[in-house]
Amino acid sequence: MEFTGVLCARPIQPDQAEELGLTVAEVQQRAARARQALEAYELGGDELAKYYEADAATHFERALELDPDFAAAKLQLLLVKSISS
């Protein structure tokens, strides 16, 4: 089983982290990065809604730096780049 940046609604237990091959601290760190990625994604959406494509792209890129597997951020970045070119 692999941790993919899912936001946890409740604290992770040591045995759950162990199943993932991680420590509780590592899971918490990854969850924090996933939350930050989601925040950057949402800021990108806000900028895109105002037609600020360059600013939106910056936020979507930041989301992908934090979580390279964030499919929605990849899709939005591709959209913004297609609009801008």
C-alpha positions as CSV (number, residue, x, y, z in Angstrom):
1,M,0.0,0.0,0.0
2,E,1.4,3.4,-0.9
3,F,0.6,6.8,0.6
4,T,-0.6,9.2,-2.1
5,G,-1.2,12.4,-0.2
6,V,-4.7,11.7,1.0
7,L,-5.9,14.2,3.6
8,C,-6.6,12.3,6.8
9,A,-9.7,13.2,8.8
10,R,-8.3,11.7,12.0
11,P,-4.8,11.1,13.4
12,I,-2.9,8.2,11.9
13,Q,-2.1,5.4,14.2
14,P,1.4,3.9,14.4
15,D,0.2,0.5,13.0
16,Q,-1.4,2.3,10.0
17,A,1.8,4.2,9.3
18,E,3.8,0.9,9.5
19,E,1.5,-0.7,6.9
20,L,2.5,2.1,4.6
21,G,6.2,1.6,5.4
22,L,6.4,5.0,7.0
23,T,6.7,6.5,10.4
24,V,3.8,8.6,11.9
25,A,6.0,11.7,11.4
26,E,6.5,10.9,7.7
27,V,2.8,10.5,7.2
28,Q,2.1,13.7,9.0
29,Q,4.7,15.5,6.9
30,R,3.2,14.1,3.7
31,A,-0.3,15.1,4.8
32,A,0.9,18.6,5.5
33,R,2.4,18.9,2.0
34,A,-0.9,17.6,0.5
35,R,-2.8,20.3,2.4
36,Q,-0.4,22.9,1.1
37,A,-0.7,21.6,-2.4
38,L,-4.5,21.8,-2.1
39,E,-4.3,25.4,-0.9
40,A,-2.0,26.3,-3.8
41,Y,-4.4,24.6,-6.2
42,E,-7.4,26.5,-4.8
43,L,-5.5,29.8,-5.1
44,G,-4.8,28.9,-8.7
45,G,-8.5,28.3,-9.3
46,D,-9.2,31.7,-7.8
47,E,-6.7,33.4,-10.1
48,L,-8.0,31.5,-13.1
49,A,-11.6,32.7,-12.3
50,K,-10.3,36.3,-12.5
51,Y,-8.5,35.5,-15.9
52,Y,-5.1,35.9,-14.3
53,E,-3.6,33.0,-16.2
54,A,0.1,33.6,-15.3
55,D,-0.7,33.8,-11.6
56,A,-2.9,30.8,-11.8
57,A,-0.1,28.8,-13.5
58,T,2.3,29.8,-10.7
59,H,-0.1,28.4,-8.1
60,F,-0.7,25.2,-10.1
61,E,3.0,24.7,-10.5
62,R,3.5,25.2,-6.8
63,A,0.8,22.6,-6.1
64,L,2.7,20.1,-8.3
65,E,6.0,20.9,-6.6
66,L,4.4,19.9,-3.3
67,D,2.5,16.9,-4.7
68,P,3.8,15.7,-8.1
69,D,0.9,13.2,-8.4
70,F,-1.8,15.9,-8.0
71,A,-3.7,15.1,-11.2
72,A,-6.2,18.0,-11.0
73,A,-3.3,20.5,-10.7
74,K,-1.6,19.0,-13.8
75,L,-4.9,19.2,-15.7
76,Q,-5.5,22.9,-14.7
77,L,-1.9,23.8,-15.6
78,L,-2.2,22.3,-19.0
79,L,-5.5,24.2,-19.5
80,V,-3.9,27.5,-18.4
81,K,-0.9,26.9,-20.7
82,S,-3.2,26.1,-23.7
83,I,-5.2,29.3,-23.0
84,S,-2.0,31.4,-22.7
85,S,-0.4,30.2,-25.9
